Amino acid sequence: MDTGTFRGIITFLLIVAFIGITWWAYSRRRKPDFDEAAQLPFADDDETPQPNRDSNASPRSNREQDDNGDSRTNKGDRNI
C-alpha cells in the first residue's frame, strides 16, 4: 500500500465522518435539543446562580492581615 492509497482511505473516512456528524446534527430527533440550546441566551437571569465573590478580593481586618503575614503591613502601607 503506497502513500496515495493511504491518503485516499483517510480522506474517505473523514468524508464519511463529516456526513455522519452533519446527518446527526440535522436529524429531526435532535431538533428539540438544539432549539432549547438556541434559547439559552434569552433565559431569565433569575434562574442562574450568581457567582460567589472571591474571598481574596474582599478587605480583611488588620488583625487577619498580621496573622497571615500580609506584606502590606510589613511595608507600612495601610491603604486597605
PDB file with SEQRES, HELIX, SHEET and CRYST1 records, atoms N, CA, C and O in Angstrom:
SEQRES   1 A   80  MET ASP THR GLY THR PHE ARG GLY ILE ILE THR PHE LEU          
SEQRES   2 A   80  LEU ILE VAL ALA PHE ILE GLY ILE THR TRP TRP ALA TYR          
SEQRES   3 A   80  SER ARG ARG ARG LYS PRO ASP PHE ASP GLU ALA ALA GLN          
SEQRES   4 A   80  LEU PRO PHE ALA ASP ASP ASP GLU THR PRO GLN PRO ASN          
SEQRES   5 A   80  ARG ASP SER ASN ALA SER PRO ARG SER ASN ARG GLU GLN          
SEQRES   6 A   80  ASP ASP ASN GLY ASP SER ARG THR ASN LYS GLY ASP ARG          
SEQRES   7 A   80  ASN ILE                                                      
HELIX    1 AA1 THR A    3  ALA A   25  1                                  23    
HELIX    2 AA2 LYS A   31  ALA A   38  1                                   8    
HELIX    3 AA3 LEU A   40  PHE A   42  5                                   3    
HELIX    4 AA4 ASP A   45  GLU A   47  5                                   3    
HELIX    5 AA5 ASN A   62  ASN A   68  1                                   7    
HELIX    6 AA6 SER A   71  ASN A   74  1                                   4    
CRYST1    1.000    1.000    1.000  90.00  90.00  90.00 P 1           1          
ATOM      1  N   MET A   1       0.863  -1.175   0.000  1.00  0.00           N  
ATOM      2  CA  MET A   1       0.000   0.000   0.000  1.00  0.00           C  
ATOM      3  C   MET A   1       0.906   1.233   0.000  1.00  0.00           C  
ATOM      4  O   MET A   1       1.736   1.407   0.892  1.00  0.00           O  
ATOM      5  N   ASP A   2       0.736   2.065  -0.990  1.00  0.00           N  
ATOM      6  CA  ASP A   2       1.564   3.267  -1.083  1.00  0.00           C  
ATOM      7  C   ASP A   2       0.896   4.457  -0.412  1.00  0.00           C  
ATOM      8  O   ASP A   2      -0.223   4.349   0.090  1.00  0.00           O  
ATOM      9  N   THR A   3       1.579   5.578  -0.405  1.00  0.00           N  
ATOM     10  CA  THR A   3       1.110   6.776   0.287  1.00  0.00           C  
ATOM     11  C   THR A   3      -0.202   7.302  -0.295  1.00  0.00           C  
ATOM     12  O   THR A   3      -1.063   7.763   0.454  1.00  0.00           O  
ATOM     13  N   GLY A   4      -0.362   7.243  -1.589  1.00  0.00           N  
ATOM     14  CA  GLY A   4      -1.586   7.732  -2.228  1.00  0.00           C  
ATOM     15  C   GLY A   4      -2.810   6.954  -1.799  1.00  0.00           C  
ATOM     16  O   GLY A   4      -3.867   7.541  -1.569  1.00  0.00           O  
ATOM     17  N   THR A   5      -2.685   5.641  -1.688  1.00  0.00           N  
ATOM     18  CA  THR A   5      -3.801   4.811  -1.249  1.00  0.00           C  
ATOM     19  C   THR A   5      -4.163   5.116   0.206  1.00  0.00           C  
ATOM     20  O   THR A   5      -5.336   5.228   0.563  1.00  0.00           O  
ATOM     21  N   PHE A   6      -3.128   5.247   1.033  1.00  0.00           N  
ATOM     22  CA  PHE A   6      -3.345   5.569   2.437  1.00  0.00           C  
ATOM     23  C   PHE A   6      -4.064   6.912   2.578  1.00  0.00           C  
ATOM     24  O   PHE A   6      -5.007   7.032   3.360  1.00  0.00           O  
ATOM     25  N   ARG A   7      -3.627   7.903   1.836  1.00  0.00           N  
ATOM     26  CA  ARG A   7      -4.280   9.225   1.887  1.00  0.00           C  
ATOM     27  C   ARG A   7      -5.716   9.148   1.379  1.00  0.00           C  
ATOM     28  O   ARG A   7      -6.595   9.832   1.902  1.00  0.00           O  
ATOM     29  N   GLY A   8      -5.959   8.322   0.367  1.00  0.00           N  
ATOM     30  CA  GLY A   8      -7.312   8.148  -0.156  1.00  0.00           C  
ATOM     31  C   GLY A   8      -8.238   7.530   0.875  1.00  0.00           C  
ATOM     32  O   GLY A   8      -9.387   7.948   1.011  1.00  0.00           O  
ATOM     33  N   ILE A   9      -7.740   6.529   1.606  1.00  0.00           N  
ATOM     34  CA  ILE A   9      -8.544   5.886   2.645  1.00  0.00           C  
ATOM     35  C   ILE A   9      -8.856   6.872   3.763  1.00  0.00           C  
ATOM     36  O   ILE A   9      -9.992   6.937   4.233  1.00  0.00           O  
ATOM     37  N   ILE A  10      -7.856   7.639   4.193  1.00  0.00           N  
ATOM     38  CA  ILE A  10      -8.071   8.639   5.244  1.00  0.00           C  
ATOM     39  C   ILE A  10      -9.084   9.683   4.785  1.00  0.00           C  
ATOM     40  O   ILE A  10      -9.969  10.063   5.551  1.00  0.00           O  
ATOM     41  N   THR A  11      -8.965  10.145   3.553  1.00  0.00           N  
ATOM     42  CA  THR A  11      -9.915  11.130   3.021  1.00  0.00           C  
ATOM     43  C   THR A  11     -11.328  10.562   2.996  1.00  0.00           C  
ATOM     44  O   THR A  11     -12.281  11.254   3.353  1.00  0.00           O  
ATOM     45  N   PHE A  12     -11.468   9.315   2.580  1.00  0.00           N  
ATOM     46  CA  PHE A  12     -12.783   8.676   2.547  1.00  0.00           C  
ATOM     47  C   PHE A  12     -13.377   8.576   3.954  1.00  0.00           C  
ATOM     48  O   PHE A  12     -14.560   8.858   4.148  1.00  0.00           O  
ATOM     49  N   LEU A  13     -12.565   8.178   4.932  1.00  0.00           N  
ATOM     50  CA  LEU A  13     -13.054   8.081   6.307  1.00  0.00           C  
ATOM     51  C   LEU A  13     -13.465   9.439   6.859  1.00  0.00           C  
ATOM     52  O   LEU A  13     -14.462   9.537   7.574  1.00  0.00           O  
ATOM     53  N   LEU A  14     -12.721  10.477   6.543  1.00  0.00           N  
ATOM     54  CA  LEU A  14     -13.079  11.820   7.010  1.00  0.00           C  
ATOM     55  C   LEU A  14     -14.363  12.321   6.358  1.00  0.00           C  
ATOM     56  O   LEU A  14     -15.161  13.000   7.004  1.00  0.00           O  
ATOM     57  N   ILE A  15     -14.567  11.994   5.094  1.00  0.00           N  
ATOM     58  CA  ILE A  15     -15.809  12.387   4.423  1.00  0.00           C  
ATOM     59  C   ILE A  15     -16.997  11.665   5.048  1.00  0.00           C  
ATOM     60  O   ILE A  15     -18.045  12.271   5.269  1.00  0.00           O  
ATOM     61  N   VAL A  16     -16.838  10.370   5.334  1.00  0.00           N  
ATOM     62  CA  VAL A  16     -17.915   9.609   5.973  1.00  0.00           C  
ATOM     63  C   VAL A  16     -18.212  10.181   7.364  1.00  0.00           C  
ATOM     64  O   VAL A  16     -19.376  10.298   7.750  1.00  0.00           O  
ATOM     65  N   ALA A  17     -17.170  10.537   8.114  1.00  0.00           N  
ATOM     66  CA  ALA A  17     -17.380  11.124   9.440  1.00  0.00           C  
ATOM     67  C   ALA A  17     -18.101  12.464   9.329  1.00  0.00           C  
ATOM     68  O   ALA A  17     -19.004  12.744  10.117  1.00  0.00           O  
ATOM     69  N   PHE A  18     -17.719  13.285   8.372  1.00  0.00           N  
ATOM     70  CA  PHE A  18     -18.376  14.580   8.177  1.00  0.00           C  
ATOM     71  C   PHE A  18     -19.857  14.395   7.842  1.00  0.00           C  
ATOM     72  O   PHE A  18     -20.712  15.080   8.402  1.00  0.00           O  
ATOM     73  N   ILE A  19     -20.153  13.482   6.943  1.00  0.00           N  
ATOM     74  CA  ILE A  19     -21.542  13.243   6.564  1.00  0.00           C  
ATOM     75  C   ILE A  19     -22.327  12.700   7.767  1.00  0.00           C  
ATOM     76  O   ILE A  19     -23.479  13.082   7.974  1.00  0.00           O  
ATOM     77  N   GLY A  20     -21.719  11.821   8.549  1.00  0.00           N  
ATOM     78  CA  GLY A  20     -22.390  11.281   9.722  1.00  0.00           C  
ATOM     79  C   GLY A  20     -22.700  12.349  10.753  1.00  0.00           C  
ATOM     80  O   GLY A  20     -23.802  12.372  11.301  1.00  0.00           O  
ATOM     81  N   ILE A  21     -21.755  13.231  11.028  1.00  0.00           N  
ATOM     82  CA  ILE A  21     -21.979  14.309  12.002  1.00  0.00           C  
ATOM     83  C   ILE A  21     -23.029  15.282  11.486  1.00  0.00           C  
ATOM     84  O   ILE A  21     -23.878  15.742  12.250  1.00  0.00           O  
ATOM     85  N   THR A  22     -22.977  15.598  10.202  1.00  0.00           N  
ATOM     86  CA  THR A  22     -23.972  16.501   9.610  1.00  0.00           C  
ATOM     87  C   THR A  22     -25.364  15.884   9.685  1.00  0.00           C  
ATOM     88  O   THR A  22     -26.328  16.574  10.015  1.00  0.00           O  
ATOM     89  N   TRP A  23     -25.479  14.598   9.384  1.00  0.00           N  
ATOM     90  CA  TRP A  23     -26.764  13.913   9.447  1.00  0.00           C  
ATOM     91  C   TRP A  23     -27.294  13.888  10.889  1.00  0.00           C  
ATOM     92  O   TRP A  23     -28.486  14.094  11.119  1.00  0.00           O  
ATOM     93  N   TRP A  24     -26.404  13.637  11.854  1.00  0.00           N  
ATOM     94  CA  TRP A  24     -26.798  13.632  13.262  1.00  0.00           C  
ATOM     95  C   TRP A  24     -27.292  15.012  13.705  1.00  0.00           C  
ATOM     96  O   TRP A  24     -28.301  15.122  14.401  1.00  0.00           O  
ATOM     97  N   ALA A  25     -26.569  16.066  13.293  1.00  0.00           N  
ATOM     98  CA  ALA A  25     -26.906  17.418  13.736  1.00  0.00           C  
ATOM     99  C   ALA A  25     -28.230  17.904  13.148  1.00  0.00           C  
ATOM    100  O   ALA A  25     -28.964  18.646  13.800  1.00  0.00           O  
ATOM    101  N   TYR A  26     -28.531  17.494  11.937  1.00  0.00           N  
ATOM    102  CA  TYR A  26     -29.755  17.971  11.286  1.00  0.00           C  
ATOM    103  C   TYR A  26     -30.908  16.976  11.359  1.00  0.00           C  
ATOM    104  O   TYR A  26     -31.924  17.167  10.690  1.00  0.00           O  
ATOM    105  N   SER A  27     -30.773  15.925  12.153  1.00  0.00           N  
ATOM    106  CA  SER A  27     -31.861  14.956  12.268  1.00  0.00           C  
ATOM    107  C   SER A  27     -33.023  15.572  13.062  1.00  0.00           C  
ATOM    108  O   SER A  27     -32.825  16.449  13.903  1.00  0.00           O  
ATOM    109  N   ARG A  28     -34.215  15.098  12.778  1.00  0.00           N  
ATOM    110  CA  ARG A  28     -35.405  15.631  13.448  1.00  0.00           C  
ATOM    111  C   ARG A  28     -35.412  15.288  14.931  1.00  0.00           C  
ATOM    112  O   ARG A  28     -35.999  16.020  15.727  1.00  0.00           O  
ATOM    113  N   ARG A  29     -34.779  14.205  15.311  1.00  0.00           N  
ATOM    114  CA  ARG A  29     -34.740  13.804  16.713  1.00  0.00           C  
ATOM    115  C   ARG A  29     -33.927  14.784  17.554  1.00  0.00           C  
ATOM    116  O   ARG A  29     -34.202  14.923  18.746  1.00  0.00           O  
ATOM    117  N   ARG A  30     -32.937  15.469  16.982  1.00  0.00           N  
ATOM    118  CA  ARG A  30     -32.087  16.412  17.699  1.00  0.00           C  
ATOM    119  C   ARG A  30     -32.646  17.832  17.704  1.00  0.00           C  
ATOM    120  O   ARG A  30     -32.176  18.669  18.474  1.00  0.00           O  
ATOM    121  N   LYS A  31     -33.627  18.119  16.871  1.00  0.00           N  
ATOM    122  CA  LYS A  31     -34.146  19.478  16.733  1.00  0.00           C  
ATOM    123  C   LYS A  31     -34.639  20.077  18.050  1.00  0.00           C  
ATOM    124  O   LYS A  31     -34.317  21.235  18.316  1.00  0.00           O  
ATOM    125  N   PRO A  32     -35.396  19.373  18.892  1.00  0.00           N  
ATOM    126  CA  PRO A  32     -35.834  19.992  20.163  1.00  0.00           C  
ATOM    127  C   PRO A  32     -34.659  20.376  21.074  1.00  0.00           C  
ATOM    128  O   PRO A  32     -34.701  21.409  21.743  1.00  0.00           O  
ATOM    129  N   ASP A  33     -33.624  19.550  21.097  1.00  0.00           N  
ATOM    130  CA  ASP A  33     -32.458  19.869  21.930  1.00  0.00           C  
ATOM    131  C   ASP A  33     -31.752  21.128  21.443  1.00  0.00           C  
ATOM    132  O   ASP A  33     -31.360  21.981  22.240  1.00  0.00           O  
ATOM    133  N   PHE A  34     -31.595  21.234  20.133  1.00  0.00           N  
ATOM    134  CA  PHE A  34     -30.920  22.408  19.589  1.00  0.00           C  
ATOM    135  C   PHE A  34     -31.780  23.664  19.698  1.00  0.00           C  
ATOM    136  O   PHE A  34     -31.252  24.762  19.874  1.00  0.00           O  
ATOM    137  N   ASP A  35     -33.106  23.510  19.593  1.00  0.00           N  
ATOM    138  CA  ASP A  35     -33.986  24.667  19.777  1.00  0.00           C  
ATOM    139  C   ASP A  35     -33.905  25.182  21.211  1.00  0.00           C  
ATOM    140  O   ASP A  35     -33.904  26.392  21.441  1.00  0.00           O  
ATOM    141  N   GLU A  36     -33.837  24.268  22.170  1.00  0.00           N  
ATOM    142  CA  GLU A  36     -33.706  24.666  23.569  1.00  0.00           C  
ATOM    143  C   GLU A  36     -32.361  25.363  23.805  1.00  0.00           C  
ATOM    144  O   GLU A  36     -32.299  26.370  24.510  1.00  0.00           O  
ATOM    145  N   ALA A  37     -31.302  24.836  23.225  1.00  0.00           N  
ATOM    146  CA  ALA A  37     -29.975  25.446  23.381  1.00  0.00           C  
ATOM    147  C   ALA A  37     -29.923  26.820  22.722  1.00  0.00           C  
ATOM    148  O   ALA A  37     -29.205  27.703  23.191  1.00  0.00           O  
ATOM    149  N   ALA A  38     -30.676  27.009  21.642  1.00  0.00           N  
ATOM    150  CA  ALA A  38     -30.681  28.301  20.958  1.00  0.00           C  
ATOM    151  C   ALA A  38     -31.350  29.381  21.803  1.00  0.00           C  
ATOM    152  O   ALA A  38     -31.064  30.565  21.625  1.00  0.00           O  
ATOM    153  N   GLN A  39     -32.238  28.993  22.723  1.00  0.00           N  
ATOM    154  CA  GLN A  39     -32.934  29.955  23.571  1.00  0.00           C  
ATOM    155  C   GLN A  39     -32.190  30.283  24.861  1.00  0.00           C  
ATOM    156  O   GLN A  39     -32.630  31.158  25.606  1.00  0.00           O  
ATOM    157  N   LEU A  40     -31.081  29.614  25.147  1.00  0.00           N  
ATOM    158  CA  LEU A  40     -30.341  29.847  26.384  1.00  0.00           C  
ATOM    159  C   LEU A  40     -29.884  31.295  26.574  1.00  0.00           C  
ATOM    160  O   LEU A  40     -29.941  31.784  27.702  1.00  0.00           O  
ATOM    161  N   PRO A  41     -29.438  32.004  25.542  1.00  0.00           N  
ATOM    162  CA  PRO A  41     -29.033  33.403  25.772  1.00  0.00           C  
ATOM    163  C   PRO A  41     -30.182  34.297  26.225  1.00  0.00           C  
ATOM    164  O   PRO A  41     -29.953  35.352  26.815  1.00  0.00           O  
ATOM    165  N   PHE A  42     -31.410  33.881  25.952  1.00  0.00           N  
ATOM    166  CA  PHE A  42     -32.568  34.695  26.305  1.00  0.00           C  
ATOM    167  C   PHE A  42     -33.224  34.227  27.589  1.00  0.00           C  
ATOM    168  O   PHE A  42     -34.281  34.740  27.959  1.00  0.00           O  
ATOM    169  N   ALA A  43     -32.629  33.273  28.275  1.00  0.00           N  
ATOM    170  CA  ALA A  43     -33.210  32.738  29.504  1.00  0.00           C  
ATOM    171  C   ALA A  43     -33.196  33.807  30.589  1.00  0.00           C  
ATOM    172  O   ALA A  43     -32.374  34.723  30.571  1.00  0.00           O  
ATOM    173  N   ASP A  44     -34.114  33.674  31.525  1.00  0.00           N  
ATOM    174  CA  ASP A  44     -34.225  34.622  32.625  1.00  0.00           C  
ATOM    175  C   ASP A  44     -33.002  34.518  33.520  1.00  0.00           C  
ATOM    176  O   ASP A  44     -32.592  33.415  33.880  1.00  0.00           O  
ATOM    177  N   ASP A  45     -32.413  35.651  33.884  1.00  0.00           N  
ATOM    178  CA  ASP A  45     -31.202  35.663  34.697  1.00  0.00           C  
ATOM    179  C   ASP A  45     -31.460  35.218  36.133  1.00  0.00           C  
ATOM    180  O   ASP A  45     -30.522  34.829  36.829  1.00  0.00           O  
ATOM    181  N   ASP A  46     -32.705  35.266  36.591  1.00  0.00           N  
ATOM    182  CA  ASP A  46     -33.011  34.865  37.957  1.00  0.00           C  
ATOM    183  C   ASP A  46     -32.813  33.367  38.177  1.00  0.00           C  
ATOM    184  O   ASP A  46     -32.609  32.928  39.309  1.00  0.00           O  
ATOM    185  N   GLU A  47     -32.870  32.587  37.109  1.00  0.00           N  
ATOM    186  CA  GLU A  47     -32.722  31.145  37.234  1.00  0.00           C  
ATOM    187  C   GLU A  47     -31.262  30.736  37.396  1.00  0.00           C  
ATOM    188  O   GLU A  47     -30.981  29.666  37.935  1.00  0.00           O  
ATOM    189  N   THR A  48     -30.342  31.556  36.944  1.00  0.00           N  
ATOM    190  CA  THR A  48     -28.937  31.192  37.020  1.00  0.00           C  
ATOM    191  C   THR A  48     -28.358  31.649  38.349  1.00  0.00           C  
ATOM    192  O   THR A  48     -28.651  32.757  38.798  1.00  0.00           O  
ATOM    193  N   PRO A  49     -27.538  30.814  38.989  1.00  0.00           N  
ATOM    194  CA  PRO A  49     -26.949  31.222  40.269  1.00  0.00           C  
ATOM    195  C   PRO A  49     -25.900  32.310  40.060  1.00  0.00           C  
ATOM    196  O   PRO A  49     -25.177  32.318  39.064  1.00  0.00           O  
ATOM    197  N   GLN A  50     -25.834  33.221  41.019  1.00  0.00           N  
ATOM    198  CA  GLN A  50     -24.863  34.291  40.948  1.00  0.00           C  
ATOM    199  C   GLN A  50     -23.502  33.763  41.391  1.00  0.00           C  
ATOM    200  O   GLN A  50     -23.422  32.976  42.333  1.00  0.00           O  
ATOM    201  N   PRO A  51     -22.440  34.184  40.727  1.00  0.00           N  
ATOM    202  CA  PRO A  51     -21.116  33.698  41.121  1.00  0.00           C  
ATOM    203  C   PRO A  51     -20.731  34.226  42.497  1.00  0.00           C  
ATOM    204  O   PRO A  51     -21.097  35.337  42.879  1.00  0.00           O  
ATOM    205  N   ASN A  52     -19.986  33.407  43.229  1.00  0.00           N  
ATOM    206  CA  ASN A  52     -19.512  33.813  44.547  1.00  0.00           C  
ATOM    207  C   ASN A  52     -18.410  34.842  44.403  1.00  0.00           C  
ATOM    208  O   ASN A  52     -17.626  34.811  43.455  1.00  0.00           O  
ATOM    209  N   ARG A  53     -18.366  35.739  45.346  1.00  0.00           N  
ATOM    210  CA  ARG A  53     -17.326  36.761  45.333  1.00  0.00           C  
ATOM    211  C   ARG A  53     -16.015  36.140  45.798  1.00  0.00           C  
ATOM    212  O   ARG A  53     -16.002  35.330  46.724  1.00  0.00           O  
ATOM    213  N   ASP A  54     -14.940  36.510  45.173  1.00  0.00           N  
ATOM    214  CA  ASP A  54     -13.630  35.980  45.524  1.00  0.00           C  
ATOM    215  C   ASP A  54     -13.258  36.426  46.929  1.00  0.00           C  
ATOM    216  O   ASP A  54     -13.257  37.622  47.220  1.00  0.00           O  
ATOM    217  N   SER A  55     -12.944  35.483  47.797  1.00  0.00           N  
ATOM    218  CA  SER A  55     -12.638  35.829  49.186  1.00  0.00           C  
ATOM    219  C   SER A  55     -11.323  36.589  49.285  1.00  0.00           C  
ATOM    220  O   SER A  55     -11.127  37.345  50.238  1.00  0.00           O  
ATOM    221  N   ASN A  56     -10.429  36.412  48.342  1.00  0.00           N  
ATOM    222  CA  ASN A  56      -9.162  37.139  48.371  1.00  0.00           C  
ATOM    223  C   ASN A  56      -9.335  38.610  48.009  1.00  0.00           C  
ATOM    224  O   ASN A  56      -8.488  39.435  48.350  1.00  0.00           O  
ATOM    225  N   ALA A  57     -10.424  38.944  47.322  1.00  0.00           N  
ATOM    226  CA  ALA A  57     -10.640  40.319  46.908  1.00  0.00           C  
ATOM    227  C   ALA A  57     -11.331  41.142  47.986  1.00  0.00           C  
ATOM    228  O   ALA A  57     -11.324  42.371  47.920  1.00  0.00           O  
ATOM    229  N   SER A  58     -11.924  40.489  48.972  1.00  0.00           N  
ATOM    230  CA  SER A  58     -12.629  41.239  49.999  1.00  0.00           C  
ATOM    231  C   SER A  58     -11.633  41.781  51.027  1.00  0.00           C  
ATOM    232  O   SER A  58     -10.644  41.122  51.349  1.00  0.00           O  
ATOM    233  N   PRO A  59     -11.897  42.979  51.536  1.00  0.00           N  
ATOM    234  CA  PRO A  59     -10.964  43.549  52.524  1.00  0.00           C  
ATOM    235  C   PRO A  59     -11.016  42.765  53.827  1.00  0.00           C  
ATOM    236  O   PRO A  59     -12.072  42.277  54.231  1.00  0.00           O  
ATOM    237  N   ARG A  60      -9.859  42.650  54.481  1.00  0.00           N  
ATOM    238  CA  ARG A  60      -9.757  41.939  55.745  1.00  0.00           C  
ATOM    239  C   ARG A  60      -9.339  42.918  56.833  1.00  0.00           C  
ATOM    240  O   ARG A  60      -8.831  44.005  56.559  1.00  0.00           O  
ATOM    241  N   SER A  61      -9.561  42.511  58.049  1.00  0.00           N  
ATOM    242  CA  SER A  61      -9.174  43.380  59.159  1.00  0.00           C  
ATOM    243  C   SER A  61      -7.651  43.365  59.318  1.00  0.00           C  
ATOM    244  O   SER A  61      -6.972  42.488  58.783  1.00  0.00           O  
ATOM    245  N   ASN A  62      -7.120  44.346  60.059  1.00  0.00           N  
ATOM    246  CA  ASN A  62      -5.687  44.418  60.276  1.00  0.00           C  
ATOM    247  C   ASN A  62      -5.168  43.192  61.013  1.00  0.00           C  
ATOM    248  O   ASN A  62      -4.060  42.725  60.748  1.00  0.00           O  
ATOM    249  N   ARG A  63      -5.963  42.677  61.930  1.00  0.00           N  
ATOM    250  CA  ARG A  63      -5.528  41.507  62.686  1.00  0.00           C  
ATOM    251  C   ARG A  63      -5.376  40.288  61.771  1.00  0.00           C  
ATOM    252  O   ARG A  63      -4.411  39.534  61.895  1.00  0.00           O  
ATOM    253  N   GLU A  64      -6.328  40.099  60.856  1.00  0.00           N  
ATOM    254  CA  GLU A  64      -6.232  38.987  59.915  1.00  0.00           C  
ATOM    255  C   GLU A  64      -5.000  39.131  59.033  1.00  0.00           C  
ATOM    256  O   GLU A  64      -4.337  38.143  58.717  1.00  0.00           O  
ATOM    257  N   GLN A  65      -4.693  40.364  58.635  1.00  0.00           N  
ATOM    258  CA  GLN A  65      -3.525  40.585  57.793  1.00  0.00           C  
ATOM    259  C   GLN A  65      -2.245  40.265  58.547  1.00  0.00           C  
ATOM    260  O   GLN A  65      -1.329  39.661  57.989  1.00  0.00           O  
ATOM    261  N   ASP A  66      -2.175  40.667  59.821  1.00  0.00           N  
ATOM    262  CA  ASP A  66      -0.979  40.392  60.616  1.00  0.00           C  
ATOM    263  C   ASP A  66      -0.810  38.887  60.836  1.00  0.00           C  
ATOM    264  O   ASP A  66       0.307  38.372  60.800  1.00  0.00           O  
ATOM    265  N   ASP A  67      -1.918  38.191  61.062  1.00  0.00           N  
ATOM    266  CA  ASP A  67      -1.844  36.747  61.288  1.00  0.00           C  
ATOM    267  C   ASP A  67      -1.378  36.004  60.044  1.00  0.00           C  
ATOM    268  O   ASP A  67      -0.694  34.986  60.143  1.00  0.00           O  
ATOM    269  N   ASN A  68      -1.746  36.508  58.884  1.00  0.00           N  
ATOM    270  CA  ASN A  68      -1.386  35.845  57.637  1.00  0.00           C  
ATOM    271  C   ASN A  68      -0.053  36.327  57.082  1.00  0.00           C  
ATOM    272  O   ASN A  68       0.382  35.827  56.044  1.00  0.00           O  
ATOM    273  N   GLY A  69       0.600  37.261  57.718  1.00  0.00           N  
ATOM    274  CA  GLY A  69       1.879  37.760  57.232  1.00  0.00           C  
ATOM    275  C   GLY A  69       1.741  38.583  55.964  1.00  0.00           C  
ATOM    276  O   GLY A  69       2.557  38.465  55.050  1.00  0.00           O  
ATOM    277  N   ASP A  70       0.715  39.413  55.909  1.00  0.00           N  
ATOM    278  CA  ASP A  70       0.498  40.228  54.723  1.00  0.00           C  
ATOM    279  C   ASP A  70       1.651  41.201  54.540  1.00  0.00           C  
ATOM    280  O   ASP A  70       2.018  41.907  55.479  1.00  0.00           O  
ATOM    281  N   SER A  71       2.218  41.247  53.360  1.00  0.00           N  
ATOM    282  CA  SER A  71       3.397  42.084  53.118  1.00  0.00           C  
ATOM    283  C   SER A  71       3.064  43.575  53.157  1.00  0.00           C  
ATOM    284  O   SER A  71       3.960  44.398  53.345  1.00  0.00           O  
ATOM    285  N   ARG A  72       1.783  43.939  52.981  1.00  0.00           N  
ATOM    286  CA  ARG A  72       1.437  45.360  53.020  1.00  0.00           C  
ATOM    287  C   ARG A  72       1.668  45.947  54.405  1.00  0.00           C  
ATOM    288  O   ARG A  72       2.094  47.095  54.531  1.00  0.00           O  
ATOM    289  N   THR A  73       1.392  45.168  55.441  1.00  0.00           N  
ATOM    290  CA  THR A  73       1.605  45.681  56.791  1.00  0.00           C  
ATOM    291  C   THR A  73       3.087  45.777  57.121  1.00  0.00           C  
ATOM    292  O   THR A  73       3.499  46.637  57.899  1.00  0.00           O  
ATOM    293  N   ASN A  74       3.875  44.907  56.540  1.00  0.00           N  
ATOM    294  CA  ASN A  74       5.308  44.927  56.791  1.00  0.00           C  
ATOM    295  C   ASN A  74       5.982  46.135  56.156  1.00  0.00           C  
ATOM    296  O   ASN A  74       7.024  46.583  56.635  1.00  0.00           O  
ATOM    297  N   LYS A  75       5.405  46.667  55.089  1.00  0.00           N  
ATOM    298  CA  LYS A  75       5.986  47.812  54.395  1.00  0.00           C  
ATOM    299  C   LYS A  75       5.372  49.126  54.852  1.00  0.00           C  
ATOM    300  O   LYS A  75       5.770  50.190  54.376  1.00  0.00           O  
ATOM    301  N   GLY A  76       4.414  49.073  55.764  1.00  0.00           N  
ATOM    302  CA  GLY A  76       3.819  50.284  56.276  1.00  0.00           C  
ATOM    303  C   GLY A  76       2.683  50.801  55.426  1.00  0.00           C  
ATOM    304  O   GLY A  76       2.190  51.895  55.699  1.00  0.00           O  
ATOM    305  N   ASP A  77       2.239  50.087  54.419  1.00  0.00           N  
ATOM    306  CA  ASP A  77       1.145  50.528  53.579  1.00  0.00           C  
ATOM    307  C   ASP A  77      -0.172  50.108  54.224  1.00  0.00           C  
ATOM    308  O   ASP A  77      -0.518  48.926  54.213  1.00  0.00           O  
ATOM    309  N   ARG A  78      -0.900  51.056  54.779  1.00  0.00           N  
ATOM    310  CA  ARG A  78      -2.166  50.779  55.474  1.00  0.00           C  
ATOM    311  C   ARG A  78      -3.377  51.080  54.617  1.00  0.00           C  
ATOM    312  O   ARG A  78      -4.484  51.134  55.151  1.00  0.00           O  
ATOM    313  N   ASN A  79      -3.229  51.278  53.318  1.00  0.00           N  
ATOM    314  CA  ASN A  79      -4.353  51.585  52.431  1.00  0.00           C  
ATOM    315  C   ASN A  79      -5.070  50.284  52.091  1.00  0.00           C  
ATOM    316  O   ASN A  79      -4.656  49.534  51.207  1.00  0.00           O  
ATOM    317  N   ILE A  80      -6.142  50.043  52.810  1.00  0.00           N  
ATOM    318  CA  ILE A  80      -6.880  48.796  52.589  1.00  0.00           C  
ATOM    319  C   ILE A  80      -8.263  49.142  52.110  1.00  0.00           C  
ATOM    320  O   ILE A  80      -9.071  48.249  51.857  1.00  0.00           O  
TER     321      ILE A  80                                                      
END                                                                             
